[in-house]
């Protein structure tokens, strides 16, 4: 039989009694207490022992608001100084205020940085990136089997939110993947220098440097997301300008801080090219070259930083077709040496015959085309080994940038930086599509040689960028490269047809056929990616007219497809590629 029990509640907590026992339950700060005491008799007038604990009701917390999507109106307010709704307010100390007031003379970032307040490390990412990242559609996948060391998991300040940790992880472990293509082919190792504790410690020296790292990580994730929101990019770019301005104003400069400044400015330059702000790119590169010279040269910087600087330099130079700022030096063993020597020699011979069929001279341009073909063959060879041949991504991109540099510079630059910027700002064609007037036959031959040289170099640059793959490099597309290619192809069509049947200076007809097919493919790519041509004229029939000039009513011979077999565009398609079919489609358009 159960003992008799009674429950009472008198001016206190609930009390249950059994025969000779009093059981009291109380709760304090989430912990439950049970008190059991013996009693001889429980009377109605008896009261439970008074407790000295005081209970305070917990205030209801307000739900955290999701970050608001940045709009173009917000950007205009930032540019006008009304930025309180975008950036979180922070209390700046006197030391920070003094640092902000110090003049900085190396990079003219004050025009942007003065309008952006000191940011805290809890800045939000824009909503579009978060949605894409949560959906696992555009985020850079982590490599299989990678583990984060303890110094990464426990070294970050506790007040960094999840978004900030994602940015830090993206920059430290994933960001350079945008410089190292072909990872999906399993031919490059995953970030061989990212698991370096000294690099981590360099980024953690002070909150300002950590903030630069977080901002660059955010920029990288936005770039990888493919989101076309210029307001969000410009907001993060303005933040990075402010941070760089503070670093430049620091009187106690060290090599570690200089490296962070160089990384930040290189990231700004890459961002400027993505947005199509090539005048900003030129400003960043001018300052970047001064900083690198002051640091002792490019060779004293960490190798990943050297590759980043080359990327920032060559990306903008190739997109507006101008002279790079930094010369290329070979620091590592070329990956192309992994290709069997006999195969490399065979490719060089085939390229020489395909490009310079008539004179047999292998000049700088012919040698650059051969290097491009060997690089592509090396990547295909490594991919066929199914993971047994792995390249250092830094060495791979050094060879990639070397070919890019040679195509831009050999034998002479295509246009100066001022000419390139003037073309970008005007947005109109520099050449009229009328028959050019030549003063003499020698002048006509000289112009023909120059235009043929330019179109082969630009077509090879397009092929190199397509081999690299990845998301679009710019918001507006490679319109400047395409415009110059079209203009010089149009110039050639006004030359006498006899110059096509007997190509000047030994340039083969097969090279001209390959150029026409490459131009047609890039025109189709411009439509699929919705390039922004602005006020520029789009010469959509240039590939057809150029092919008609090249063939001059004749048939396509096997020799005319020699370069098409070496630099095979079928690698970009699903299935086999037949150049004859594409030629028929172009001529019937």
C-alpha positions in Angstrom: 0.0 0.0 0.0 1.3 3.4 -1.0 2.1 5.8 1.9 -0.3 8.7 2.1 1.0 11.9 0.5 -0.4 15.4 0.3 0.6 18.3 -1.9 0.4 21.8 -0.6 1.4 25.3 -1.9 1.4 28.0 0.6 3.3 31.2 0.0 6.2 29.3 -1.5 7.2 26.4 -3.7 5.3 23.3 -4.1 5.7 21.0 -1.1 4.8 17.3 -0.9 4.7 15.4 2.3 4.9 11.7 3.2 4.8 10.2 6.6 7.6 11.8 8.5 9.1 13.5 5.4 8.8 16.9 3.7 10.0 17.1 0.1 10.6 20.5 -1.4 11.5 21.2 -5.0 13.1 24.5 -6.0 14.9 25.8 -9.1 17.7 28.3 -9.3 19.4 29.4 -12.6 18.2 26.3 -14.4 19.3 23.9 -11.7 16.6 21.9 -9.7 17.1 21.4 -6.0 15.2 18.7 -3.9 15.2 19.2 -0.1 14.0 16.4 2.1 13.5 17.0 5.9 12.0 14.9 8.7 8.9 16.3 10.6 7.0 14.9 13.4 3.7 16.6 12.5 2.5 18.8 9.8 0.0 21.4 10.9 -2.1 23.7 8.7 -0.3 26.7 10.3 3.1 25.4 9.5 5.0 27.2 6.7 7.8 25.8 4.6 11.2 27.2 5.4 11.8 30.6 3.7 14.4 30.7 1.0 16.7 33.6 0.4 16.8 32.9 -3.3 15.4 35.6 -5.6 14.1 34.7 -9.0 14.3 37.2 -11.8 12.4 36.7 -15.0 14.6 36.5 -18.0 14.1 39.2 -20.6 12.9 38.1 -23.9 15.6 38.4 -26.5 14.8 40.1 -29.7 15.4 37.9 -32.8 18.4 38.8 -34.8 17.6 40.7 -38.0 18.9 39.2 -41.2 21.3 41.5 -43.1 19.6 43.7 -45.6 20.3 43.4 -49.3 22.6 46.2 -50.5 21.1 48.2 -53.4 22.3 50.8 -55.8 20.7 53.5 -53.7 22.7 52.3 -50.7 25.9 52.6 -52.8 25.0 56.1 -53.8 24.5 57.0 -50.1 27.9 55.5 -49.3 29.5 57.6 -52.1 27.8 60.7 -50.7 28.8 60.0 -47.1 25.4 58.8 -45.8 26.6 55.3 -44.9 25.2 54.8 -41.4 22.6 52.3 -42.5 25.0 50.0 -44.3 28.0 49.8 -42.0 27.7 48.9 -38.3 28.6 51.7 -35.9 31.7 51.2 -33.8 33.3 53.3 -31.1 36.6 54.6 -32.4 39.3 55.3 -29.8 41.5 58.3 -29.9 44.3 56.2 -31.3 42.2 55.0 -34.1 41.0 58.5 -34.9 44.6 59.7 -35.0 45.5 56.8 -37.3 42.7 57.7 -39.7 43.8 61.3 -39.8 47.4 60.4 -40.8 48.2 61.2 -44.5 49.0 58.3 -46.8 50.9 59.1 -49.9 51.5 55.8 -51.7 48.0 54.9 -53.0 45.3 57.5 -53.5 42.5 55.6 -51.6 41.4 58.6 -49.5 38.5 59.4 -52.0 36.8 56.2 -51.1 38.2 55.4 -47.6 37.3 58.7 -46.1 33.6 58.0 -46.6 33.7 54.6 -45.0 33.9 54.4 -41.2 36.1 51.9 -39.3 34.5 48.5 -39.6 34.1 46.0 -36.9 35.0 42.3 -37.6 31.3 41.4 -37.4 30.3 42.8 -40.8 27.5 41.0 -42.6 27.8 39.4 -46.0 25.2 40.3 -48.6 22.0 38.2 -48.6 22.5 36.8 -52.1 25.8 35.1 -51.3 24.4 33.6 -48.1 21.4 32.1 -50.0 23.7 30.6 -52.7 26.1 29.3 -50.1 23.3 27.7 -48.1 21.9 26.0 -51.2 25.4 24.5 -51.9 25.2 25.5 -55.5 28.1 27.9 -56.0 30.2 27.5 -52.9 33.7 26.2 -53.5 33.7 22.6 -52.3 36.2 21.5 -49.7 38.7 19.0 -50.8 38.1 15.4 -49.7 39.9 14.4 -46.5 41.1 17.9 -45.5 41.2 18.6 -41.8 41.6 21.9 -40.1 44.5 22.1 -37.6 43.8 23.2 -34.0 45.5 26.6 -34.5 42.8 27.4 -37.0 39.9 26.2 -34.9 41.0 28.0 -31.7 43.0 31.0 -32.9 40.2 33.3 -34.1 38.7 35.8 -31.7 35.4 34.7 -30.1 33.5 37.7 -31.4 33.8 36.7 -35.0 30.4 35.5 -36.3 29.9 32.5 -38.4 30.0 34.6 -41.6 33.4 36.0 -40.6 34.7 32.5 -40.0 33.5 31.4 -43.4 35.3 34.4 -44.9 38.5 33.6 -43.0 38.4 29.9 -44.0 37.6 30.8 -47.6 40.6 33.2 -47.9 43.1 31.0 -46.1 42.2 27.7 -47.6 40.0 28.2 -50.7 40.7 31.6 -52.1 43.8 30.7 -54.3 41.7 28.1 -56.1 40.6 31.0 -58.4 44.2 31.3 -59.5 44.8 27.5 -59.8 42.5 26.0 -62.4 42.2 22.3 -63.4 41.7 21.2 -59.8 38.6 19.3 -61.0 40.8 17.3 -63.3 42.8 16.0 -60.3 46.1 17.3 -61.7 47.1 19.8 -59.0 47.6 19.4 -55.3 45.2 21.2 -53.0 46.8 24.4 -51.6 50.3 23.1 -50.6 51.1 26.2 -48.7 47.8 26.9 -47.1 48.4 24.7 -44.0 51.2 26.9 -42.9 51.0 28.1 -39.3 53.4 31.0 -39.9 51.1 32.3 -42.6 48.2 32.1 -40.2 50.1 33.9 -37.5 51.1 36.7 -39.9 47.4 37.3 -40.6 46.6 37.3 -36.9 49.1 39.9 -35.8 46.6 42.6 -35.2 42.8 43.1 -35.8 43.4 45.4 -38.7 45.2 42.7 -40.7 42.6 40.1 -39.7 40.0 42.5 -41.0 41.7 42.7 -44.3 41.7 38.9 -44.5 38.0 38.7 -43.7 37.1 41.3 -46.3 39.2 39.6 -49.0 37.6 36.3 -48.1 34.2 37.9 -48.5 35.2 39.3 -51.9 36.4 35.9 -53.0 33.1 34.2 -52.0 31.1 36.9 -53.8 33.2 36.3 -57.0 32.7 32.6 -56.8 29.0 32.9 -56.2 28.5 34.5 -59.7 26.2 37.1 -58.2 26.0 40.2 -60.5 25.5 42.7 -57.7 27.9 45.6 -58.3 26.7 47.4 -55.1 27.8 44.5 -52.9 31.2 44.3 -54.6 31.7 48.1 -54.4 30.7 48.1 -50.7 33.4 45.5 -49.9 35.9 47.2 -52.1 35.3 50.5 -50.2 35.9 48.6 -46.9 39.1 47.2 -48.2 40.3 50.6 -49.4 39.7 52.0 -45.9 41.7 49.1 -44.4 44.5 49.5 -46.8 44.6 53.2 -46.1 45.1 52.5 -42.4 47.8 50.0 -43.1 49.6 52.4 -45.3 49.4 55.1 -42.6 51.0 52.8 -40.0 54.5 54.2 -39.2 55.6 50.8 -37.9 55.7 49.0 -41.1 57.1 45.4 -41.2 57.5 42.9 -44.0 54.4 41.0 -42.7 52.3 44.1 -42.9 53.7 45.0 -46.3 52.7 41.6 -47.5 49.2 42.1 -46.3 49.0 45.5 -48.0 50.3 44.0 -51.3 47.8 41.1 -51.0 45.0 43.6 -50.3 45.8 45.9 -53.2 46.2 42.9 -55.6 42.8 41.7 -54.6 41.4 45.2 -55.2 42.9 45.2 -58.7 41.3 41.8 -59.5 38.0 43.1 -58.2 38.3 46.2 -60.3 38.8 44.1 -63.5 35.8 42.0 -62.5 33.7 45.2 -62.3 35.1 46.6 -65.5 36.8 49.5 -63.7 40.1 49.4 -65.6 41.1 52.9 -64.6 40.9 51.7 -61.0 43.0 48.7 -62.0 45.6 50.9 -63.5 45.8 53.0 -60.3 46.1 49.9 -58.1 48.9 48.4 -60.3 50.8 51.7 -60.3 50.8 51.7 -56.5 51.4 48.0 -56.3 54.5 48.2 -58.4 55.9 51.0 -56.1 55.1 48.8 -53.0 56.8 45.8 -54.5 59.9 47.8 -55.4 60.0 49.3 -51.9 59.8 45.7 -50.4 62.9 44.7 -52.3 61.3 43.2 -55.4 58.7 40.5 -56.3 61.1 37.7 -55.5 61.3 38.5 -51.7 57.5 38.0 -51.3 56.0 34.6 -50.4 55.4 32.6 -53.6 51.6 32.6 -53.3 51.7 36.4 -53.1 53.9 36.6 -56.2 51.4 34.5 -58.1 48.6 36.8 -56.8 50.4 39.9 -58.0 51.0 38.3 -61.4 47.3 37.4 -61.6 46.2 40.9 -60.8 48.7 42.3 -63.4 48.0 39.9 -66.3 44.2 39.7 -65.8 43.7 43.4 -66.4 46.4 43.6 -69.1 45.0 40.8 -71.1 41.4 42.0 -70.8 42.1 45.4 -72.2 45.0 44.1 -74.4 47.9 46.2 -73.1 51.4 46.0 -71.5 51.7 44.2 -68.1 53.6 46.0 -65.3 55.7 43.1 -64.1 58.1 41.0 -66.1 57.9 37.2 -65.8 60.7 35.2 -64.2 60.8 31.4 -64.0 61.1 30.4 -60.3 60.1 26.8 -60.5 60.5 23.8 -62.7 58.0 24.0 -65.6 55.3 21.4 -65.4 55.6 20.9 -69.2 58.8 19.0 -68.5 56.6 16.2 -67.2 55.5 15.5 -70.8 57.7 13.1 -72.6 60.5 14.8 -74.5 59.6 13.2 -77.8 56.0 14.4 -77.5 57.1 17.9 -76.8 59.4 17.9 -79.8 56.7 16.6 -82.0 54.3 19.3 -80.9 56.8 22.0 -81.6 57.4 20.7 -85.1 53.7 20.4 -85.8 53.0 24.0 -84.6 55.8 25.4 -86.7 54.4 23.7 -89.8 50.8 24.8 -88.9 51.7 28.5 -88.2 54.7 29.2 -90.5 54.0 26.7 -93.3 55.8 28.7 -96.0 59.0 30.1 -94.5 59.5 27.6 -91.7 60.7 30.3 -89.3 59.8 29.7 -85.7 59.7 33.3 -84.2 58.7 34.4 -80.8 55.0 34.2 -81.7 55.3 30.7 -83.1 57.2 29.7 -80.0 54.5 31.1 -77.7 51.8 29.1 -79.7 53.9 26.0 -79.3 54.2 26.6 -75.5 50.4 26.9 -75.4 50.0 23.6 -77.2 52.5 21.9 -74.9 50.8 23.2 -71.8 47.4 21.8 -73.0 49.0 18.5 -73.9 50.7 18.3 -70.5 47.4 18.9 -68.7 45.7 16.2 -70.8 48.6 13.8 -70.1 48.4 14.4 -66.4 44.6 13.9 -66.4 45.0 10.6 -68.2 47.2 9.4 -65.4 44.2 9.4 -63.0 45.9 11.1 -60.1 49.3 9.6 -60.3 50.8 12.8 -61.8 50.1 15.8 -59.5 51.4 19.4 -60.1 52.1 22.1 -57.7 49.4 24.7 -58.5 51.9 27.5 -58.0 54.2 26.0 -60.7 51.2 25.4 -63.0 50.0 29.0 -62.8 53.5 30.4 -63.2 53.7 28.6 -66.6 50.2 29.7 -67.4 51.1 33.4 -66.7 54.3 33.0 -68.6 52.4 32.1 -71.8 49.9 34.8 -71.2 52.7 37.4 -70.8 54.4 36.2 -74.0 51.2 36.4 -76.1 50.7 40.0 -74.9 54.3 41.1 -75.4 55.7 39.1 -78.4 57.0 40.6 -80.5 55.7 44.0 -79.5 52.8 45.2 -77.3 49.5 45.6 -79.1 48.7 49.0 -77.6 49.8 51.2 -74.8 48.0 51.5 -71.5 46.8 55.0 -72.3 45.4 53.8 -75.6 43.7 50.9 -73.9 42.1 53.1 -71.3 41.0 55.6 -73.9 39.3 52.8 -75.8 37.6 51.5 -72.7 36.3 54.9 -71.6 35.0 55.9 -75.1 33.2 52.6 -75.6 33.2 53.0 -79.4 35.2 51.5 -82.2 38.5 53.1 -82.9 38.6 51.8 -86.5 35.9 52.5 -89.0 34.7 49.6 -91.1 35.7 51.3 -94.3 38.4 50.3 -96.7 41.7 51.6 -95.2 43.9 53.6 -97.4 47.5 52.5 -97.7 50.3 54.8 -98.9 52.3 52.2 -100.6 52.5 48.4 -101.1 55.2 48.2 -98.5 52.9 50.1 -96.1 50.1 47.6 -96.9 52.3 44.7 -96.2 53.5 46.1 -92.9 49.9 46.7 -91.8 48.9 43.2 -92.9 51.8 41.6 -91.0 50.9 43.6 -87.9 47.1 42.7 -88.0 47.8 39.1 -88.7 50.2 39.0 -85.8 47.6 40.6 -83.5 44.6 38.4 -84.4 46.7 35.2 -83.9 47.8 36.4 -80.5 44.3 37.4 -79.4 42.8 34.1 -80.6 45.5 32.2 -78.7 44.7 34.3 -75.6 41.0 33.4 -75.9 41.9 29.7 -76.2 44.2 29.9 -73.1 41.4 31.5 -71.0 38.9 28.9 -72.2 41.3 26.1 -71.3 41.5 27.5 -67.8 37.7 27.5 -67.5 35.8 28.5 -64.4 33.2 31.3 -64.0 33.3 34.4 -66.1 36.2 36.7 -65.3 34.3 39.9 -65.6 30.7 41.1 -65.2 30.7 42.6 -68.7 32.6 40.0 -70.6 35.8 40.1 -72.6 34.4 42.8 -74.9 37.6 44.8 -75.3 39.6 41.7 -76.5 36.8 40.8 -78.9 36.5 44.3 -80.2 40.2 44.5 -81.1 40.1 41.0 -82.7 37.1 41.9 -84.8 38.6 45.2 -86.0 41.9 43.7 -87.2 40.1 40.8 -88.8 37.9 43.4 -90.6 41.0 45.3 -91.7 42.5 42.1 -93.3 39.4 41.5 -95.3 40.1 44.7 -97.2 43.4 43.4 -98.4 43.8 41.9 -101.9 42.6 38.3 -102.1 46.0 37.3 -103.5 47.5 37.9 -100.0 45.2 35.1 -98.7 46.3 32.6 -101.3 49.9 33.5 -100.8 50.0 34.6 -97.1 52.4 37.4 -96.4 55.5 36.6 -94.3 54.8 32.9 -94.2 51.6 32.9 -92.1 49.7 29.7 -93.1 46.2 29.6 -94.3 45.5 27.0 -91.6 46.3 29.5 -88.9 43.8 32.0 -90.5 41.1 29.3 -90.6 41.7 28.5 -86.9 41.4 32.2 -86.0 38.1 32.5 -87.8 36.7 29.5 -86.0 37.9 30.8 -82.6 36.4 34.2 -83.3 33.1 32.5 -84.1 33.2 30.5 -80.9 33.9 33.6 -78.8 31.0 35.4 -80.5 28.7 32.6 -79.4 30.1 32.7 -75.9 29.4 36.4 -75.8 25.7 35.7 -76.5 25.4 32.9 -74.0 27.1 34.9 -71.2 25.3 38.1 -72.2 28.4 40.3 -72.6 27.7 44.0 -72.2 28.8 45.7 -75.4 27.5 49.1 -74.4 27.7 51.5 -77.4 30.3 49.4 -79.2 29.4 48.0 -82.6 29.1 44.2 -82.7 30.5 42.9 -86.0 28.6 39.6 -86.1 29.5 38.6 -89.6 33.2 39.1 -89.3 34.0 35.3 -89.1 32.0 34.7 -92.3 33.6 37.5 -94.2 37.1 36.6 -92.9 36.6 33.0 -94.0 35.4 34.0 -97.4 38.6 36.1 -97.8 40.8 33.3 -96.5 39.3 30.6 -98.7 38.8 32.9 -101.8 36.3 30.5 -103.2 38.5 27.4 -102.8 37.9 24.2 -100.8 39.3 23.4 -97.4 42.3 21.1 -97.6 43.6 18.9 -94.8 46.5 21.2 -94.3 44.1 24.1 -93.6 42.9 22.2 -90.5 46.4 21.4 -89.2 46.2 24.0 -86.3 42.6 23.0 -85.6 43.9 19.5 -84.8 46.6 20.8 -82.5 44.5 23.4 -80.6 41.4 21.4 -80.6 38.3 23.3 -79.7 36.4 20.1 -79.2 37.7 20.0 -75.6 35.2 22.7 -74.8 32.2 20.7 -76.2 30.3 17.6 -75.3 31.1 15.1 -78.0 33.4 15.4 -81.0 34.1 18.6 -82.8 34.3 18.7 -86.6 35.9 22.0 -87.9 34.4 21.4 -91.4 30.9 21.4 -90.0 31.6 24.7 -88.2 33.0 26.2 -91.3 29.9 25.3 -93.3 27.7 26.8 -90.6 29.7 30.0 -90.6 29.6 30.4 -94.4 25.9 29.7 -94.5 25.1 32.4 -91.9 
